[in-house]
């Protein structure tokens, strides 16, 4: 058996302490770098805002009101177009949802929705509701022209309903008075 020397034990202990201290330093370094990155991003935002204000002030000083006004007008126009696009998308969805609800079936494929005349569906933007009568008209016209594009829900026919009813075990003429009363109680007639 070989004995370990006290020097090798000390080296091993020192290296373990260094490994632990390196992990701790690495985490602290990570936290410091993360905080520095956050502050750098905040500084960048403030500098960009200050730069924008500086550009605007230079334009004002140089009497370039027209360029500044055009830039603001273009920005407002872009925002307005985007808002109008979103509103029209929402309006179309409300109209198509109401159409689907009144259809009484399901359109076979989403590409067939292009045949729905949503322009004829009356919509009140203040209440965000559609006129039910206009929806019914559009549904009737769609079904008249494009019935093959719709899968209609099919209910049970009257003669099929009788086959699902439970048949009683005996005829009333074969039952005793007590059995008839019990059957009637089941039916809720007494």
C-alpha positions as CSV (number, residue, x, y, z in Angstrom):
1,X,0.0,0.0,0.0
2,X,1.2,3.4,-0.8
3,X,0.6,6.2,1.5
4,X,-0.5,9.6,0.1
5,X,1.9,12.3,1.0
6,X,0.7,15.3,2.9
7,X,1.7,17.6,0.0
8,X,-0.7,15.8,-2.4
9,X,-3.5,16.1,0.1
10,X,-2.9,19.8,0.4
11,X,-2.8,20.2,-3.4
12,X,-6.1,18.4,-3.7
13,X,-7.7,20.5,-1.0
14,X,-6.5,23.7,-2.5
15,X,-7.7,22.7,-6.0
16,X,-11.2,21.8,-4.6
17,X,-11.3,25.2,-2.9
18,X,-10.3,26.9,-6.2
19,X,-13.0,25.0,-8.1
20,X,-15.6,26.2,-5.6
21,X,-14.4,29.7,-5.7
22,X,-14.4,29.7,-9.5
23,X,-18.0,28.7,-9.5
24,X,-18.9,31.4,-7.2
25,X,-17.0,34.0,-9.1
26,X,-18.5,32.9,-12.3
27,X,-22.0,33.3,-10.9
28,X,-21.1,36.7,-9.5
29,X,-19.6,37.7,-12.8
30,X,-22.8,36.5,-14.6
31,X,-24.9,38.7,-12.3
32,X,-22.7,41.7,-12.8
33,X,-22.7,41.3,-16.6
34,X,-26.4,40.8,-16.6
35,X,-27.0,44.0,-14.6
36,X,-24.6,45.9,-16.9
37,X,-26.5,44.6,-20.0
38,X,-29.8,45.8,-18.5
39,X,-28.4,49.3,-17.7
40,X,-26.8,49.5,-21.2
41,X,-30.2,48.7,-22.8
42,X,-31.9,51.4,-20.7
43,X,-29.2,53.9,-21.7
44,X,-29.6,53.0,-25.3
45,X,-33.4,53.6,-25.1
46,X,-32.9,56.9,-23.5
47,X,-30.2,57.9,-26.0
48,X,-32.5,56.9,-28.9
49,X,-35.3,59.0,-27.5
50,X,-32.9,61.9,-26.9
51,X,-31.6,61.6,-30.4
52,X,-35.1,61.6,-31.8
53,X,-35.9,64.8,-29.8
54,X,-32.6,66.3,-31.0
55,X,-33.5,65.6,-34.7
56,X,-36.9,67.1,-34.2
57,X,-35.5,70.2,-32.5
58,X,-32.9,70.7,-35.2
59,X,-35.7,70.5,-37.8
60,X,-37.7,73.1,-35.8
61,X,-34.6,75.3,-35.5
62,X,-33.9,75.1,-39.2
63,X,-37.6,75.8,-40.0
64,X,-38.1,72.5,-41.5
65,X,-41.6,72.3,-40.2
66,X,-42.8,70.9,-43.4
67,X,-40.5,67.8,-43.3
68,X,-41.4,67.2,-39.7
69,X,-45.1,67.5,-40.3
70,X,-44.9,65.2,-43.3
71,X,-43.0,62.6,-41.2
72,X,-45.7,62.8,-38.5
73,X,-48.4,62.7,-41.0
74,X,-46.9,59.6,-42.7
75,X,-46.7,57.9,-39.3
76,X,-50.3,58.7,-38.5
77,X,-51.4,57.5,-41.9
78,X,-49.6,54.2,-41.4
79,X,-51.2,53.7,-38.0
80,X,-54.6,54.6,-39.3
81,X,-54.3,52.1,-42.2
82,X,-53.3,49.4,-39.8
83,X,-56.2,50.1,-37.5
84,X,-58.7,50.1,-40.4
85,X,-57.3,46.8,-41.6
86,X,-57.8,45.3,-38.1
87,X,-61.3,46.7,-37.8
88,X,-62.3,45.3,-41.2
89,X,-60.9,41.9,-40.3
90,X,-62.9,41.9,-37.1
91,X,-66.0,43.0,-38.9
92,X,-65.6,40.2,-41.5
93,X,-65.1,37.6,-38.8
94,X,-68.3,38.7,-37.0
95,X,-70.3,38.6,-40.2
96,X,-68.9,35.1,-41.1
97,X,-69.5,33.8,-37.6
98,X,-73.2,34.9,-37.8
99,X,-73.5,33.4,-41.3
100,X,-72.1,30.1,-40.1
101,X,-74.5,30.1,-37.1
102,X,-77.5,30.6,-39.4
103,X,-76.4,28.2,-42.1
104,X,-77.6,25.0,-40.4
105,X,-74.6,23.1,-41.6
106,X,-70.9,23.4,-42.3
107,X,-69.1,24.7,-45.4
108,X,-67.0,21.8,-46.7
109,X,-63.8,23.8,-47.1
110,X,-62.6,27.1,-45.9
111,X,-61.8,28.3,-49.5
112,X,-65.6,28.3,-50.2
113,X,-66.1,31.2,-47.8
114,X,-65.1,33.5,-50.7
115,X,-68.5,32.8,-52.2
116,X,-70.3,34.3,-49.1
117,X,-71.6,37.8,-49.9
118,X,-70.6,39.5,-46.6
119,X,-71.2,43.0,-48.1
120,X,-74.9,42.3,-48.0
121,X,-74.9,41.5,-44.3
122,X,-75.8,44.7,-42.4
123,X,-73.4,45.5,-39.5
124,X,-73.7,48.1,-36.8
125,X,-70.1,49.1,-35.7
126,X,-71.4,50.8,-32.5
127,X,-73.1,47.7,-31.1
128,X,-70.8,45.3,-32.9
129,X,-73.9,43.3,-34.0
130,X,-75.2,42.1,-37.4
131,X,-78.8,42.4,-38.6
132,X,-80.3,38.9,-38.3
133,X,-82.7,39.4,-41.3
134,X,-79.8,40.3,-43.7
135,X,-77.9,37.3,-42.5
136,X,-80.9,35.0,-43.2
137,X,-81.2,36.5,-46.7
138,X,-77.5,35.9,-47.4
139,X,-77.7,32.4,-46.1
140,X,-80.8,31.7,-48.3
141,X,-79.1,33.0,-51.4
142,X,-75.9,31.1,-50.6
143,X,-77.8,27.8,-50.2
144,X,-79.8,28.5,-53.3
145,X,-76.6,29.0,-55.4
146,X,-74.1,26.8,-53.6
147,X,-75.9,24.1,-51.8
148,X,-73.3,21.5,-52.9
149,X,-70.6,23.3,-50.9
150,X,-72.5,22.8,-47.6
151,X,-72.7,19.7,-45.4
152,X,-76.0,20.0,-43.7
153,X,-76.8,18.5,-40.4
154,X,-79.2,15.6,-40.8
155,X,-81.6,14.9,-38.0
156,X,-83.6,11.7,-37.4
157,X,-86.6,11.1,-39.6
158,X,-89.9,10.5,-37.8
159,X,-90.0,6.8,-38.7
160,X,-86.5,6.3,-37.3
161,X,-87.4,7.8,-33.9
162,X,-89.9,4.9,-33.2
163,X,-87.1,2.4,-33.6
164,X,-85.2,3.9,-30.7
165,X,-88.2,3.8,-28.3
166,X,-88.3,1.1,-25.7
167,X,-91.0,-1.4,-26.3
168,X,-93.0,-2.4,-23.2
169,X,-92.9,-6.0,-22.3
170,X,-96.7,-6.6,-22.3
171,X,-99.7,-5.1,-23.9
172,X,-102.1,-3.3,-21.6
173,X,-104.8,-5.9,-22.2
174,X,-102.5,-8.6,-20.8
175,X,-101.6,-6.6,-17.7
176,X,-103.2,-6.6,-14.3
177,X,-104.6,-3.4,-12.8
178,X,-101.5,-3.0,-10.5
179,X,-99.2,-3.4,-13.5
180,X,-101.1,-0.8,-15.5
181,X,-100.9,1.7,-12.6
182,X,-97.2,1.0,-12.2
183,X,-96.7,1.6,-15.9
184,X,-98.7,4.8,-15.8
185,X,-96.7,6.1,-12.8
186,X,-93.5,5.4,-14.8
187,X,-94.9,7.5,-17.6
188,X,-95.8,10.2,-15.1
189,X,-99.5,10.3,-16.0
190,X,-100.9,9.7,-12.5
